[in-house]
């Protein structure tokens, strides 16, 4: 069996797809860092209803829904 590291992939579509989600990952990571810094974020949910949902625990604050996935050609 050939070594997978030495095998050339038939296409690089996975890298293109990942670049489209890179900003989404940054937005989610920022909210997660807020949790670690004791900010009023209860939880972060990805890819459910919207791309990202940030639930805040402060009185009177609604959940934030983010749609950040790009479909632009990279």
ChimeraX attribute file (.defattr): number of C-alpha atoms within 10 A of each C-alpha:
attribute: neighborCount
match mode: 1-to-1
recipient: residues
	/A:1	3
	/A:2	6
	/A:3	6
	/A:4	8
	/A:5	7
	/A:6	7
	/A:7	8
	/A:8	8
	/A:9	9
	/A:10	6
	/A:11	7
	/A:12	9
	/A:13	9
	/A:14	8
	/A:15	9
	/A:16	11
	/A:17	14
	/A:18	12
	/A:19	15
	/A:20	17
	/A:21	15
	/A:22	13
	/A:23	14
	/A:24	20
	/A:25	17
	/A:26	11
	/A:27	15
	/A:28	19
	/A:29	13
	/A:30	11
	/A:31	22
	/A:32	18
	/A:33	12
	/A:34	15
	/A:35	16
	/A:36	10
	/A:37	10
	/A:38	9
	/A:39	14
	/A:40	15
	/A:41	19
	/A:42	16
	/A:43	15
	/A:44	17
	/A:45	15
	/A:46	15
	/A:47	11
	/A:48	8
	/A:49	11
	/A:50	14
	/A:51	18
	/A:52	22
	/A:53	20
	/A:54	20
	/A:55	18
	/A:56	19
	/A:57	14
	/A:58	11
	/A:59	7
	/A:60	7
	/A:61	10
	/A:62	11
	/A:63	15
	/A:64	12
	/A:65	15
	/A:66	17
	/A:67	12
	/A:68	16
	/A:69	16
	/A:70	14
	/A:71	9
	/A:72	6
	/A:73	8
	/A:74	8
